[in-house]
Amino acid sequence: MDLIFSETQDIKEFLSENRSEFEDKLLAEASTVRDKIDEIKSIGNIQLLDNAYRLTLLVVEEETEKVIEFAGYEGKAWAKSSIPLSFKLEWVQAIRKTLWIFLYEFDRNKENNNWEDIYIDGSRINELIDEFFKGFFISYSNYKDELIEQQTKLVENLSVPIIPISANISILPLIGKIDTYRANIIEEKVLMEIGKIRVQTLIMDMSGIAEMETDAIHYLMKLLDGVAMMGCSTIITGLRPEIVKNIVDLDISFGHRVETQGTLQQVLQNYINPHSKLEVNDVITGFNVSDNG
């Protein structure tokens, strides 16, 4: 490498004056990332070369707090994108290797080198790059965990779509598979919503349920008990034959806790004001409730 060097330079000046050579060497060390520079920039708006140079200066200047702060920023930026994490691993290792090459060239050209100082400086540089690695992965992991938690909460809320159709009547259309985890969520959110919006009649449409685990049926019974204790009556519609069979096999009876109807349309005919402009089919279509009862 044809590098610019003078005895009056410090390491920061040496890197600054040889930045182009540093970046060329860095790209040569990170062959996989090199071919993805433009793609990474377009996907995540991440300036790999600029950020690599910034990290290098922070490390050689031993700016520990700024290294950790930058690691947090980088970790979050990569977590937001769809860029494979393996690229970042290769990139940081290439930065470490390239920096060591330039440190060697810098020290090799200096007169009266103190090898003990060189060893201490080298160890400190490794420690700071390790700090960056650690901070990056903590930030990356924390952001991903927060994202997963937010998505889980969103799915939970969407899986319990209580729909008010009047001041005191609401519909709970259940679709898909009901396992114990989802049944527990339904129980919690339904009871909270009944108290919040003061539901007096809850119409639970089960025509869209594809499968219901045995333990989930027990959760359903607990929910019905809780709804009744809150002074709310329950009407169940659309019970499929296979679910009815499972309930019968478990020797479970709704008793007087609930009223059952064959279809959602039958219930709505009784609860929608006959003089209202809102038709039963409009309600069903508008809320996209599947009724196969």
Contacts in CASP RR format, 6 or more apart in sequence:
PFRMAT RR
TARGET T0000
AUTHOR 0000-0000-0000
METHOD contacts of the structure
MODEL  1
MDLIFSETQDIKEFLSENRSEFEDKLLAEASTVRDKIDEIKSIGNIQLLD
NAYRLTLLVVEEETEKVIEFAGYEGKAWAKSSIPLSFKLEWVQAIRKTLW
IFLYEFDRNKENNNWEDIYIDGSRINELIDEFFKGFFISYSNYKDELIEQ
QTKLVENLSVPIIPISANISILPLIGKIDTYRANIIEEKVLMEIGKIRVQ
TLIMDMSGIAEMETDAIHYLMKLLDGVAMMGCSTIITGLRPEIVKNIVDL
DISFGHRVETQGTLQQVLQNYINPHSKLEVNDVITGFNVSDNG
1 18 0 8 1.000
1 21 0 8 1.000
1 25 0 8 1.000
1 105 0 8 1.000
2 21 0 8 1.000
3 14 0 8 1.000
3 18 0 8 1.000
3 21 0 8 1.000
3 102 0 8 1.000
3 105 0 8 1.000
4 14 0 8 1.000
4 17 0 8 1.000
4 18 0 8 1.000
5 14 0 8 1.000
5 105 0 8 1.000
5 106 0 8 1.000
5 109 0 8 1.000
7 110 0 8 1.000
7 111 0 8 1.000
9 17 0 8 1.000
9 106 0 8 1.000
11 60 0 8 1.000
11 103 0 8 1.000
11 106 0 8 1.000
12 57 0 8 1.000
12 60 0 8 1.000
12 61 0 8 1.000
14 102 0 8 1.000
14 106 0 8 1.000
15 22 0 8 1.000
15 53 0 8 1.000
15 56 0 8 1.000
15 57 0 8 1.000
15 60 0 8 1.000
15 102 0 8 1.000
18 102 0 8 1.000
19 53 0 8 1.000
22 53 0 8 1.000
22 56 0 8 1.000
22 98 0 8 1.000
22 102 0 8 1.000
23 49 0 8 1.000
23 52 0 8 1.000
23 53 0 8 1.000
25 98 0 8 1.000
25 101 0 8 1.000
25 102 0 8 1.000
26 49 0 8 1.000
26 52 0 8 1.000
26 94 0 8 1.000
26 95 0 8 1.000
26 98 0 8 1.000
27 33 0 8 1.000
27 34 0 8 1.000
27 37 0 8 1.000
27 49 0 8 1.000
28 34 0 8 1.000
29 94 0 8 1.000
29 97 0 8 1.000
29 98 0 8 1.000
30 90 0 8 1.000
30 91 0 8 1.000
30 93 0 8 1.000
30 94 0 8 1.000
32 86 0 8 1.000
32 87 0 8 1.000
32 90 0 8 1.000
33 40 0 8 1.000
33 48 0 8 1.000
33 87 0 8 1.000
33 90 0 8 1.000
33 91 0 8 1.000
33 94 0 8 1.000
36 87 0 8 1.000
37 48 0 8 1.000
37 49 0 8 1.000
40 46 0 8 1.000
40 48 0 8 1.000
40 81 0 8 1.000
40 83 0 8 1.000
40 87 0 8 1.000
41 47 0 8 1.000
41 48 0 8 1.000
43 81 0 8 1.000
43 82 0 8 1.000
43 83 0 8 1.000
44 77 0 8 1.000
44 80 0 8 1.000
44 81 0 8 1.000
44 83 0 8 1.000
45 77 0 8 1.000
46 77 0 8 1.000
46 78 0 8 1.000
46 81 0 8 1.000
46 83 0 8 1.000
48 91 0 8 1.000
51 70 0 8 1.000
51 74 0 8 1.000
52 91 0 8 1.000
52 95 0 8 1.000
54 70 0 8 1.000
55 67 0 8 1.000
55 70 0 8 1.000
55 95 0 8 1.000
55 132 0 8 1.000
56 95 0 8 1.000
56 99 0 8 1.000
58 66 0 8 1.000
58 67 0 8 1.000
58 70 0 8 1.000
58 128 0 8 1.000
59 67 0 8 1.000
59 99 0 8 1.000
59 125 0 8 1.000
59 128 0 8 1.000
59 129 0 8 1.000
59 132 0 8 1.000
60 99 0 8 1.000
60 125 0 8 1.000
62 124 0 8 1.000
62 128 0 8 1.000
64 128 0 8 1.000
64 131 0 8 1.000
67 128 0 8 1.000
67 131 0 8 1.000
67 132 0 8 1.000
68 131 0 8 1.000
68 132 0 8 1.000
68 135 0 8 1.000
70 132 0 8 1.000
71 131 0 8 1.000
71 132 0 8 1.000
71 133 0 8 1.000
71 134 0 8 1.000
71 135 0 8 1.000
71 136 0 8 1.000
71 138 0 8 1.000
71 139 0 8 1.000
72 135 0 8 1.000
72 136 0 8 1.000
72 138 0 8 1.000
72 139 0 8 1.000
73 139 0 8 1.000
74 132 0 8 1.000
74 136 0 8 1.000
74 139 0 8 1.000
75 135 0 8 1.000
75 136 0 8 1.000
75 137 0 8 1.000
75 139 0 8 1.000
75 140 0 8 1.000
75 143 0 8 1.000
76 139 0 8 1.000
76 140 0 8 1.000
76 143 0 8 1.000
78 85 0 8 1.000
78 88 0 8 1.000
78 136 0 8 1.000
78 140 0 8 1.000
79 139 0 8 1.000
79 140 0 8 1.000
79 143 0 8 1.000
79 144 0 8 1.000
79 147 0 8 1.000
80 143 0 8 1.000
85 140 0 8 1.000
88 136 0 8 1.000
92 129 0 8 1.000
92 132 0 8 1.000
92 133 0 8 1.000
92 136 0 8 1.000
95 129 0 8 1.000
96 126 0 8 1.000
96 129 0 8 1.000
99 125 0 8 1.000
99 129 0 8 1.000
100 122 0 8 1.000
100 125 0 8 1.000
103 121 0 8 1.000
103 122 0 8 1.000
103 125 0 8 1.000
107 113 0 8 1.000
107 118 0 8 1.000
156 185 0 8 1.000
156 189 0 8 1.000
157 189 0 8 1.000
159 182 0 8 1.000
159 185 0 8 1.000
159 186 0 8 1.000
160 172 0 8 1.000
160 185 0 8 1.000
160 186 0 8 1.000
160 189 0 8 1.000
160 190 0 8 1.000
160 193 0 8 1.000
161 172 0 8 1.000
161 173 0 8 1.000
161 287 0 8 1.000
162 170 0 8 1.000
162 171 0 8 1.000
162 172 0 8 1.000
162 189 0 8 1.000
162 190 0 8 1.000
162 193 0 8 1.000
162 197 0 8 1.000
162 199 0 8 1.000
162 202 0 8 1.000
163 170 0 8 1.000
163 171 0 8 1.000
163 172 0 8 1.000
163 173 0 8 1.000
163 287 0 8 1.000
164 170 0 8 1.000
164 197 0 8 1.000
164 199 0 8 1.000
165 171 0 8 1.000
165 268 0 8 1.000
165 271 0 8 1.000
165 272 0 8 1.000
165 283 0 8 1.000
166 271 0 8 1.000
166 272 0 8 1.000
168 198 0 8 1.000
168 199 0 8 1.000
168 200 0 8 1.000
168 201 0 8 1.000
169 199 0 8 1.000
169 200 0 8 1.000
169 201 0 8 1.000
169 202 0 8 1.000
169 203 0 8 1.000
169 271 0 8 1.000
170 193 0 8 1.000
170 197 0 8 1.000
170 199 0 8 1.000
170 201 0 8 1.000
170 202 0 8 1.000
170 203 0 8 1.000
171 202 0 8 1.000
171 203 0 8 1.000
171 204 0 8 1.000
171 205 0 8 1.000
171 264 0 8 1.000
171 287 0 8 1.000
171 289 0 8 1.000
172 186 0 8 1.000
172 190 0 8 1.000
172 202 0 8 1.000
172 203 0 8 1.000
172 204 0 8 1.000
172 205 0 8 1.000
173 205 0 8 1.000
173 208 0 8 1.000
173 264 0 8 1.000
173 287 0 8 1.000
173 289 0 8 1.000
173 290 0 8 1.000
174 186 0 8 1.000
174 204 0 8 1.000
174 205 0 8 1.000
174 206 0 8 1.000
174 208 0 8 1.000
174 209 0 8 1.000
175 208 0 8 1.000
175 209 0 8 1.000
175 210 0 8 1.000
175 290 0 8 1.000
176 208 0 8 1.000
176 209 0 8 1.000
176 210 0 8 1.000
176 211 0 8 1.000
177 209 0 8 1.000
177 210 0 8 1.000
177 211 0 8 1.000
177 212 0 8 1.000
177 213 0 8 1.000
178 186 0 8 1.000
178 209 0 8 1.000
178 211 0 8 1.000
178 212 0 8 1.000
178 213 0 8 1.000
178 216 0 8 1.000
178 220 0 8 1.000
179 213 0 8 1.000
179 216 0 8 1.000
180 213 0 8 1.000
180 215 0 8 1.000
180 216 0 8 1.000
180 219 0 8 1.000
182 216 0 8 1.000
183 213 0 8 1.000
183 215 0 8 1.000
183 216 0 8 1.000
183 219 0 8 1.000
183 220 0 8 1.000
183 223 0 8 1.000
184 219 0 8 1.000
186 219 0 8 1.000
186 223 0 8 1.000
187 219 0 8 1.000
187 222 0 8 1.000
187 223 0 8 1.000
190 202 0 8 1.000
190 223 0 8 1.000
190 227 0 8 1.000
191 223 0 8 1.000
191 226 0 8 1.000
191 227 0 8 1.000
191 230 0 8 1.000
193 199 0 8 1.000
194 202 0 8 1.000
194 227 0 8 1.000
194 230 0 8 1.000
194 232 0 8 1.000
195 230 0 8 1.000
199 232 0 8 1.000
200 231 0 8 1.000
200 232 0 8 1.000
200 233 0 8 1.000
201 232 0 8 1.000
201 233 0 8 1.000
201 234 0 8 1.000
201 235 0 8 1.000
201 271 0 8 1.000
202 227 0 8 1.000
202 232 0 8 1.000
202 233 0 8 1.000
202 234 0 8 1.000
202 235 0 8 1.000
203 234 0 8 1.000
203 235 0 8 1.000
203 237 0 8 1.000
203 264 0 8 1.000
203 267 0 8 1.000
203 268 0 8 1.000
203 271 0 8 1.000
204 234 0 8 1.000
204 235 0 8 1.000
204 236 0 8 1.000
204 237 0 8 1.000
205 236 0 8 1.000
205 237 0 8 1.000
205 238 0 8 1.000
205 264 0 8 1.000
205 289 0 8 1.000
205 291 0 8 1.000
206 236 0 8 1.000
206 237 0 8 1.000
206 238 0 8 1.000
206 239 0 8 1.000
206 240 0 8 1.000
206 243 0 8 1.000
207 237 0 8 1.000
207 238 0 8 1.000
207 239 0 8 1.000
207 240 0 8 1.000
207 263 0 8 1.000
207 264 0 8 1.000
207 289 0 8 1.000
207 290 0 8 1.000
207 291 0 8 1.000
207 292 0 8 1.000
207 293 0 8 1.000
208 238 0 8 1.000
208 290 0 8 1.000
208 291 0 8 1.000
208 292 0 8 1.000
209 240 0 8 1.000
209 243 0 8 1.000
212 220 0 8 1.000
212 243 0 8 1.000
212 246 0 8 1.000
214 246 0 8 1.000
214 250 0 8 1.000
217 243 0 8 1.000
217 246 0 8 1.000
217 247 0 8 1.000
217 250 0 8 1.000
217 252 0 8 1.000
218 250 0 8 1.000
221 252 0 8 1.000
224 234 0 8 1.000
224 254 0 8 1.000
224 257 0 8 1.000
224 258 0 8 1.000
225 257 0 8 1.000
227 233 0 8 1.000
227 234 0 8 1.000
228 234 0 8 1.000
228 257 0 8 1.000
233 258 0 8 1.000
233 259 0 8 1.000
234 257 0 8 1.000
234 258 0 8 1.000
234 259 0 8 1.000
235 258 0 8 1.000
235 259 0 8 1.000
235 260 0 8 1.000
235 261 0 8 1.000
235 267 0 8 1.000
236 254 0 8 1.000
236 258 0 8 1.000
236 259 0 8 1.000
236 260 0 8 1.000
236 261 0 8 1.000
237 260 0 8 1.000
237 261 0 8 1.000
237 262 0 8 1.000
237 263 0 8 1.000
237 264 0 8 1.000
237 266 0 8 1.000
237 267 0 8 1.000
237 291 0 8 1.000
237 293 0 8 1.000
238 261 0 8 1.000
238 262 0 8 1.000
238 263 0 8 1.000
238 264 0 8 1.000
238 291 0 8 1.000
238 292 0 8 1.000
238 293 0 8 1.000
239 260 0 8 1.000
239 262 0 8 1.000
239 293 0 8 1.000
240 292 0 8 1.000
240 293 0 8 1.000
254 260 0 8 1.000
261 267 0 8 1.000
262 293 0 8 1.000
263 291 0 8 1.000
263 293 0 8 1.000
264 284 0 8 1.000
264 289 0 8 1.000
264 291 0 8 1.000
265 280 0 8 1.000
265 281 0 8 1.000
265 284 0 8 1.000
265 291 0 8 1.000
268 280 0 8 1.000
268 283 0 8 1.000
268 284 0 8 1.000
269 280 0 8 1.000
272 278 0 8 1.000
272 279 0 8 1.000
272 280 0 8 1.000
272 283 0 8 1.000
284 291 0 8 1.000
END
